[in-house]
């Protein structure tokens, strides 16, 4: 990864900044993301509204796959708290898919998110 940006919805610093950064660095190592020349932006908000109100994580590439944005919600639309790092593990699998120029399939991300999360937590 060329660059990592972690911020709140209006550009501020999320309260778990250091923990999220460490988590992403471990994911980067495990998933082999260091070889991709991408900028990863992670935006942490309370919950999504509008079109994606049923989601707790989003991943989308742009700028010819050179930039990838991950958005994380702390709560569902109903106000139920979600484990943000587990959501992040799922989205990091999508980051790898996007960096490789692959379609971001849900089944592989769901299948491997718990394993990735376990590996990262062992390192933290």
Secondary structure, 3 states (H helix, E strand, C coil): CCEEEEEECCCCCCCCHHHHHHHHHHHHHHHCHHHCCCEEEEEEECCCCHHHCCCCEEEEEECCCCEEEEEEECECCCCCECCHHHHHHHHHHHHHHHHCCCCCCHHHHHHHHHHHHHHHHHHC
